[in-house]
Amino acid sequence: MQHSPTPHVVVVMGVAGTGKTTIGPLLAARLGVPYAEGDDFHPQANIAKMTAGTPLTDDDRWPWLDAIGHWAHGRAGLGGVVSSSALKRVYRDRLRAAAPGVVFVHLSGDRELIEDRMSHRKGHFMPTALLDSQFATLQPLAADEAGVEVDVSGGPAEITERAVAALGALEPPRP
């Protein structure tokens, strides 16, 4: 297996329930880089809001995105994988401002599949009622954004391999 000289710093993005926290660590393991759970970067106030079923505002998200961007910047040239919904272009721009070399893996799937998966999750603070607002907010990757869209049908190993293959087809990041 040939190893790229400069590994990607990857942001695994998508609406709730697409498997970011499942695929992220698997992808990191396959790429031989550390994984950071995006939810761990949320201030407590954000977690309280989400637990109460209240969607976050952009003002709530800036410190969270800045914290993720700071982590990603620290991994530049070393590689890493971090999860973040990163649903809007402006959020991804904020992450890129902090860590210009990041690439996005957009986990995408149809709403029924995602809702079904969410209904079987235990101990997660995102209620399925927020899924509508997530889909309404989602702005898919634009042609000028470094990243790939990966379908989330099938099992975690299959999705991870799909992501690895898609990332392998991207241009290597500039050091």
N, C-alpha and C positions, 0 to 999 in steps of 0.2 A: 504494500500500500504506500503510494507516494504521499509525502507530507508537505503541505504548502509551507513556504518559509515564513509567511506572516498569516497566522490564523485569524479568522474572522471573529469579531465580537458580534454576537447574534442576539437580537431581541425577538423572542417568540411572542407574537401578538395575535389578537383575535378576541371575539366576544367571549363572555363567560361561558364555560362549559365545553369549549373546543379542545381542552386537554393541555393547556399551557403548562400546568404544574406536573403533568404526567410526561409530556413529550420533552419539556425543557431539560430535566435531568438525564433522560435517555439520550437526547441529542448531545448534551455536554459530554457524557460518557463516551459516546461514539467518536466525538471530536477530540477527546483527551484534554478537555479544558474544564475549569470550575463552573458550577451553576449557582446562580443567585435567584431566590424566589422574590419576584417583584412585589408581592403582597407584604413582604417583610419590611419594605421601604416606606409603607404608609404610616403617617402619624396616627396615633391612637384616635384622634378626633375623626379621621376619615373612616376608620374601622367601625366606630360607633355609629356613624351616619349610615354606612352600608348595611350594618346589622339591623338597623331600624327600617331598612328598605328605602332610604332616602338617597336618590342619585347624587353623586358628587358634582360640584360645580367646577368650572375651570380653575377658579381660585384655590379650591381644595387640591386640585391635581398638580399645580406647579411645583410645590415643594417635593412632592412624591416623584415627579418626573426628573427634577433636578438631582435628587438623591440617586435615582437609577442611572442618570447620565453621568454622574460623578463616578459611580462604580464602573460603568462601561469605559469611561475615559481612562481610568486606572488600569484597565485590562488591554488597552490599545497595544497592538504588537504582540500580545501574549495570548489573546483569545479568551473567550468566555461566552456563556449563555445566560441571559436573564429574561424572565417573563415580565410582560407588561401588556395590558390590553391595547394601549397605543392606538385607540380607535380612530382618532382624528389626525389629519395631516399636521395640524398645528402642534399636536403632542409629539409626533415623530420628528418634526422640525426642531422642537425643544430638545429632544434627545440627541439629535444630530449636532445641534449647536454645542452641546457639552462633549460629545464623542463623535466627531465627524466621520469616522470609519465604520460606524455600526451598519449592519445589514439586518433586514427584517425577514422573519419567517412568519407569514400570515397563515395561521391555521384557520381554514374555512370549511364550512359545511352547511347543509340545509337546516332550517330552524327546527324541524321535527326531530331530527337526529340529535341535535344539541339539547333540545328541551328534554328529550327522553334520557340522555346521559345525566343531565342536571338533576332530574327527579330521583336518580339512584345514588347521588352523592351524599356522603355523611360528613357532618362537622365542618361545613364550609359556610362562610357568612354571606354569600350572594344568593338571595332568593330568586326563583325562576321568574317572579313578577318583574324583576329588573331586566330580563332578557329583551323585552320589547324596546326599552330605552337604549339598550346596547346596540341592537340591530338598527335602530333609528339614527344612532350617533355614528355608526361605522362608515368610514370613508376608506375604501380599499386602496391599496398601494397604487400610486400613479406611476406612469411609465418612467418618470425621471427619478424615482426613488429606488435605492439599492435594496433589493429584496426579492423574495419569491413567495408565491401563494401555494400552499400545500393542502390538499384535500384531506379531511379528517375521517373519511370512511375507512373501515377496517380496524385492525388492532393496533395497539401502541407501537409494536416493533415495525409493522408495515408503514405506519405514518412516519416514524423516525427515519427509516431507510429512504422514504420518499423525500424527506427534508434534506438528508445528507446528499442525495443525488442532485437535488435542485441547487443546493449551495455549491456543490462541486462544479456546476456548470456556470456559476457566476465568475466574473473577473476577480482575481485576487485583490485584496485591499491594498491601497498604497500605504507604505510605511510612514 
